[in-house]
Amino acid sequence: MSKPDTYVGLNNEINGGMTTIGKIIRDAWVFGILPETETCEGWNLAGIDSILQKVNAEWDKYACLPSRLPKELFERHQKIHGDAMKRARAAGWGGENETEDDK
């Protein structure tokens, strides 16, 4: 089975969007790189990679730690990612895949 040429979009993601690309998109929302209405549906992987580079540049300013974000960005981060986790849990995601290496 071959990989798709375009991204399915955050709202169509597996695990309620709790994937690496989903996190990149939500972080892009946090930093104002993308509007919160942009789900990247139909984007090619080069477009997603371009967003990743911008998101990484922003995180580098804060040592990749939410606790180092300025208050406004920290609150925005908590809201965007917290709301995403609630939606994902309601869709059946439990976080097991993200923590199974910790055992």
Buried (B, 14 or more C-beta within 10 A) or exposed (E): EEEEEEBBBBEEBEBBBBBEBBBBBBBBBBBEBBEEEBBBEEBEBEEBEEBBEBBEEBBEEBEEEBEEBEEEBBEBBEEBBEEBBEBBEEEEBEEEEEEEEEE
